[in-house]
Amino acid sequence: MSALKRSFTVLAVLALMAGAWYFFGSNTQIEAAVVRRDVAIDAVPAAVKVDPEFQVTITSDVAGLVRKSSVKRGQRVKEGDMLFEIDSSKYALELEQMKLQLENTRQQFALNLDQRTALERRKEDLENFAKRTASGEYPEIELKRRTEEFAMFQEGQSRERLGREQQLTNMAHAIKLKQKDIDDCSLRSPAAGTITEIFAQPGEVIEVRAPLVRLYSDALLVEARINEEDFSGIRPGLDASVRFLAYGPELYTAKVVKVLPNADPQNQQYRAYLEVEIAADRLIPGLSGEASILRNRRTNTLVAPRAALLNGAVFVVENDIVRRQPVEIGFRSLTAVEILKGVKEGDLVALTGLDGLRDGQRVQVRK
C-alpha cells in the first residue's frame, strides 16, 4: 500500500473515531425536564411598555418677565403646586384703569336725564294731541302719524339703551379677562408628576404660549401590543402575566382593563392596557418586557417547558442519548407549551444547548 493511501486511511479512521466520539462519547451537559400532565394555557404574546398616562409641555398664557421659579429637573410636584411666577404689575395697572372706565361709564349712563325727559315730554304731547283729536280739532290720520312717530322714538331709545348695556357688559367681560391674565401669572401644576425639562429661568422675558416645563404624569399605563393574528378574543377582564426585562425572569400577575378597537396604522398591532400587581416604586416609565394574556386553558393535557421547543421539535433524552422528535403544539404560554403529538407523559426533554445537539448524541443531564 502506498504512503498516500495509508495517509488517507489514517485520516478516514481518525474522522470516524472523531465522529463516534462526538455522537457517542461526548459528555455534553444539559438541563432537562419531564413532560407531565398539567393545565395548558392558551396565552397570547404581547410586547409591553410602561409609559406615563400623559406628558405635557406647560406653556404660559401671558407674556412677561419670569420673576420666580421653584422647579428643578426631576422634581416631583403635586397638582396645584406653584411652578412659575410672572411679573403681573403691567396687568394690574391695566385692570385698575379698566375698572375706573367702567365706573365712569356707569355714572354717565345713570345721569341720562335728557332721554327720560324727552320721552316724558313726547308722551304728554301725544296724550294732549289725542284729546284734541277726540274733540274734533285734528283728523284721526294725524293722530295715527304722531302715534307711529312716538313708537319709533321709543324704539330708538330702547336700541340705544341696549347698546349701552352691551357696552357695560363688554367692559365687565374685559375686566374678567384681565383678572385672568393676573391669575395666569401664577403658573401651577395641572397634575401630579415629574418635571423632565425646564425651558425658562427667572429673569427671562417670555411670550404668550412660550414653553416653560415638560411634565410627565405620575399615573402610568402598561401598554401591551398584540399582533393582528393574535387579537381575536382579547377583552377586558382576562388574566395575564408580565415579565419586565429590567427584573429578569420574575413574573407579575396582571389583568386586561382596557382594549382599543383599532390597530396602530404603522405596524398593525392592537393595544390593550394592563393592571399589574407590582410595587408602585418598581413600576417606572420606560420599562419594557413581554406579557402573556390568558385567552383559554385546557386541563389534564401534556405540557412541557417552552424552552424545550426548537423548530417544531424537542430532544427526548433516553439512556443519556438525545433523539430529535417532531411534535404537534397546541396552547402556548410564556413558559410552557401543550404537546398534542410526538411525546408521552414522563418523557425527559432537553432544555439547554438545543442549537448544538444532534440526533443520537450522548449527553449528561445535570441534576
C-alpha positions in Angstrom: 0.0 0.0 0.0 1.4 3.3 -1.0 2.2 6.0 1.6 -0.6 8.2 0.1 -3.2 5.5 0.6 -2.1 4.9 4.1 -2.4 8.6 4.9 -6.0 8.6 3.5 -6.8 5.5 5.5 -5.5 7.0 8.7 -7.4 10.2 8.1 -10.6 8.3 7.5 -10.2 6.3 10.6 -9.5 9.4 12.7 -12.6 11.0 11.2 -14.7 8.0 12.1 -13.3 8.0 15.6 -13.9 11.7 16.0 -17.5 11.3 14.8 -18.1 8.4 17.1 -16.6 10.2 20.0 -18.7 13.3 19.1 -22.0 11.4 18.9 -21.5 8.6 21.4 -18.6 9.5 23.7 -19.0 13.3 24.3 -20.1 14.4 27.7 -22.2 17.4 26.8 -24.0 18.6 29.9 -27.6 19.8 29.6 -30.6 20.6 31.7 -33.8 18.6 31.1 -37.4 18.4 32.3 -40.1 15.8 32.4 -43.2 16.0 30.2 -46.2 16.0 32.6 -49.9 16.3 32.6 -51.0 19.7 33.7 -53.1 22.7 32.7 -52.2 24.1 29.3 -52.6 27.8 28.8 -53.7 29.5 25.5 -51.7 32.6 26.1 -51.3 35.4 23.5 -47.9 37.0 23.5 -47.6 40.8 23.6 -44.8 43.3 23.8 -45.1 45.5 26.9 -44.1 49.1 27.6 -44.7 51.4 30.6 -45.5 55.0 29.7 -46.9 58.0 31.6 -50.6 58.3 31.2 -49.8 61.7 29.6 -46.8 64.0 29.1 -47.5 67.7 28.6 -45.4 70.8 27.8 -46.8 73.5 30.1 -46.9 76.9 28.4 -47.6 80.4 29.6 -50.9 82.1 28.8 -49.4 85.5 29.4 -46.2 87.4 28.3 -43.8 89.0 30.8 -40.8 88.7 33.0 -40.3 85.5 34.9 -39.9 86.7 38.5 -39.6 83.4 40.3 -39.4 79.7 39.6 -39.5 76.8 42.1 -38.9 73.9 39.8 -35.9 71.6 39.1 -35.4 68.9 36.7 -36.5 65.5 38.1 -38.6 67.3 40.8 -41.9 65.6 41.8 -44.8 68.0 42.0 -48.4 67.7 43.2 -51.5 69.1 41.5 -51.7 72.8 42.3 -48.0 73.3 43.2 -46.6 76.7 42.2 -44.2 76.4 39.3 -43.6 79.9 38.0 -44.4 83.5 38.9 -44.5 86.1 36.1 -44.5 89.8 36.7 -48.1 90.9 36.9 -47.6 94.7 37.5 -48.5 95.7 34.0 -51.7 93.7 34.0 -52.6 95.1 37.4 -52.3 98.7 36.2 -54.4 97.9 33.1 -57.0 96.3 35.3 -57.3 99.4 37.6 -57.7 101.6 34.5 -60.4 99.4 33.1 -62.3 99.4 36.4 -62.2 103.2 36.5 -63.5 103.4 33.0 -66.4 101.1 33.8 -67.4 103.1 36.8 -67.3 106.4 34.9 -69.4 104.9 32.1 -72.0 103.6 34.6 -72.2 107.1 36.2 -72.7 108.7 32.8 -75.5 106.4 31.9 -77.1 106.9 35.3 -77.3 110.7 34.6 -79.3 110.1 31.4 -81.9 112.8 32.3 -82.2 114.2 28.7 -83.5 110.9 27.3 -86.0 110.4 30.1 -87.2 114.0 29.9 -87.6 113.9 26.2 -89.6 110.6 26.4 -91.9 112.1 29.0 -92.4 115.3 27.0 -93.3 113.4 23.8 -95.7 111.1 25.7 -97.5 114.2 27.2 -97.7 115.8 23.8 -99.2 112.7 22.2 -101.8 112.4 25.0 -102.8 116.1 24.6 -103.0 115.6 20.8 -105.2 112.6 21.3 -107.6 114.6 23.4 -107.8 117.4 20.9 -108.3 114.9 18.1 -111.1 113.4 20.1 -112.7 116.9 20.4 -112.5 117.2 16.6 -109.6 119.7 16.3 -107.4 117.3 14.3 -108.1 114.4 12.0 -107.6 110.8 13.0 -105.0 110.2 10.4 -102.8 112.9 12.0 -103.1 111.2 15.4 -102.1 107.9 13.8 -99.0 109.5 12.3 -97.9 111.0 15.6 -98.5 107.8 17.4 -96.2 106.0 14.9 -93.5 108.7 15.4 -93.7 108.2 19.2 -93.3 104.4 18.8 -90.2 105.0 16.5 -88.8 107.4 19.1 -89.4 104.8 21.9 -87.8 102.1 19.8 -84.7 104.2 19.1 -84.3 104.9 22.8 -84.6 101.2 23.5 -81.9 100.4 21.0 -79.7 103.0 22.5 -80.3 101.6 26.0 -79.5 98.1 24.8 -76.3 99.3 23.2 -75.2 101.0 26.4 -76.0 97.8 28.4 -74.0 95.8 25.9 -71.1 98.3 26.3 -71.2 97.8 30.0 -71.3 94.0 29.6 -68.3 94.1 27.3 -66.3 96.2 29.7 -67.1 93.9 32.6 -66.0 90.9 30.5 -62.8 92.6 29.5 -62.1 93.2 33.2 -62.6 89.4 33.9 -60.2 88.6 31.2 -57.6 91.0 32.6 -58.1 89.5 36.0 -57.5 86.1 34.4 -54.2 87.4 33.0 -53.2 88.3 36.5 -54.2 84.9 37.8 -52.3 83.2 35.0 -49.1 85.0 36.1 -49.0 82.4 38.9 -48.5 79.1 37.0 -49.4 76.0 38.9 -49.1 72.3 38.1 -52.2 70.9 36.4 -51.5 67.4 37.7 -49.1 65.3 39.9 -46.0 64.3 38.0 -42.3 64.7 37.5 -40.5 67.7 35.8 -38.4 66.4 33.0 -37.4 69.6 31.1 -37.2 73.3 32.0 -37.3 75.9 29.2 -37.4 79.2 31.1 -35.5 80.7 34.0 -36.1 83.7 36.4 -35.1 86.9 34.6 -36.1 85.8 31.2 -38.9 87.6 29.3 -41.3 85.1 27.7 -44.0 85.4 25.1 -47.6 84.1 25.1 -47.6 80.3 24.6 -43.9 80.1 25.4 -43.0 76.6 26.7 -41.9 76.6 30.4 -41.6 73.0 31.6 -42.4 69.5 30.5 -44.3 67.3 32.9 -44.6 63.5 33.0 -47.7 62.4 34.9 -47.4 60.1 37.9 -50.2 58.0 36.6 -48.7 55.2 34.4 -50.1 53.0 31.7 -48.9 49.5 31.0 -49.5 49.0 27.3 -49.5 45.6 25.7 -49.1 45.5 21.9 -50.7 42.4 20.3 -50.2 41.2 16.7 -53.2 41.2 14.5 -53.3 37.4 14.1 -53.4 37.0 17.9 -56.0 39.7 18.7 -59.2 37.6 18.4 -60.8 37.1 21.8 -58.8 39.7 23.7 -61.2 41.5 26.0 -61.2 43.3 29.4 -61.1 41.0 32.4 -58.7 38.4 31.0 -55.8 37.4 33.3 -52.3 37.9 32.2 -48.7 37.6 33.4 -46.0 40.1 32.7 -42.2 39.9 32.7 -40.1 43.1 32.6 -36.6 43.0 31.1 -35.2 45.0 34.0 -36.3 42.5 36.6 -35.2 39.3 34.9 -37.4 36.2 34.9 -39.7 37.4 37.7 -43.4 37.2 36.6 -46.1 39.6 37.7 -49.8 38.9 37.8 -51.9 41.2 35.6 -55.3 41.8 34.2 -56.6 43.3 31.0 -58.5 46.5 31.9 -59.0 48.2 28.5 -58.7 47.2 24.8 -58.6 49.6 22.0 -60.6 48.6 19.0 -58.3 50.0 16.3 -54.9 48.8 15.2 -51.9 51.1 15.1 -51.7 52.1 11.4 -47.9 52.0 11.4 -47.4 48.3 12.5 -51.0 46.9 12.5 -50.6 45.9 16.2 -53.6 46.2 18.6 -53.3 47.8 22.0 -54.5 46.6 25.4 -53.9 48.1 28.8 -52.9 46.0 31.8 -53.3 46.5 35.6 -50.1 44.8 37.0 -49.7 43.7 40.6 -46.3 45.2 41.3 -45.0 47.6 43.9 -45.5 51.2 42.9 -41.8 52.1 43.2 -40.9 49.3 40.8 -43.3 50.4 38.0 -41.4 53.2 36.4 -41.7 54.9 33.0 -39.7 53.3 30.2 -39.9 49.7 31.4 -40.3 47.2 28.6 -40.9 43.5 28.5 -43.4 40.9 27.4 -46.8 39.7 28.5 -48.8 36.6 28.2 -52.6 37.2 28.1 -54.5 34.1 29.1 -57.2 33.6 26.5 -58.1 30.0 27.3 -57.0 26.9 29.2 -57.2 23.1 29.0 -56.7 20.7 31.9 -55.2 17.2 32.0 -53.0 17.6 28.9 -49.3 17.1 28.2 -47.2 20.1 29.0 -43.5 20.8 28.5 -41.3 23.9 29.2 -41.3 26.2 26.3 -37.5 26.2 26.3 -37.6 22.5 25.1 -39.1 23.5 21.7 -36.8 24.2 18.8 -38.1 24.5 15.2 -41.2 22.3 15.9 -39.3 19.6 17.6 -37.9 18.5 21.0 -34.9 16.4 22.0 -36.0 13.4 24.0 -33.3 12.0 26.4 -33.2 8.2 26.7 -30.3 6.4 28.4 -28.2 9.6 28.0 -28.8 9.7 24.3 -30.8 12.5 22.7 -33.3 11.9 19.9 -34.9 14.7 17.9 -38.6 14.3 17.9 -41.0 16.5 15.9 -44.1 17.4 17.9 -47.5 19.0 17.3 -48.1 22.0 19.5 -51.4 23.3 21.0 -51.7 26.1 23.5 -48.6 28.2 24.3 -47.7 30.5 27.2 -44.6 32.4 28.1 -43.1 29.4 29.9 -44.8 26.3 28.7 -46.3 24.6 25.6 -49.0 22.0 25.2 -47.8 18.9 23.2 -50.6 17.2 21.3 -48.5 14.6 19.5 -44.9 13.3 19.5 -44.1 12.6 23.1 -45.7 10.8 26.0 -46.1 11.5 29.7 -42.9 11.1 31.6 -40.5 11.7 28.7 -37.4 13.6 29.5 -36.8 16.6 27.1 -33.7 18.7 26.8 -33.9 22.4 27.8 -30.5 23.8 27.2 -27.9 23.7 24.4 -30.5 22.8 21.8 -28.7 24.5 18.9 -25.7 22.3 19.4 -27.5 18.9 19.9 -27.6 16.3 17.2 -29.8 13.2 16.9 -28.1 10.3 18.7 -25.7 12.4 20.6 -24.6 11.3 24.1 -25.3 13.8 26.9 -25.1 14.1 30.6 -28.2 15.6 32.4 -27.3 18.0 35.1 -29.1 17.1 38.3 
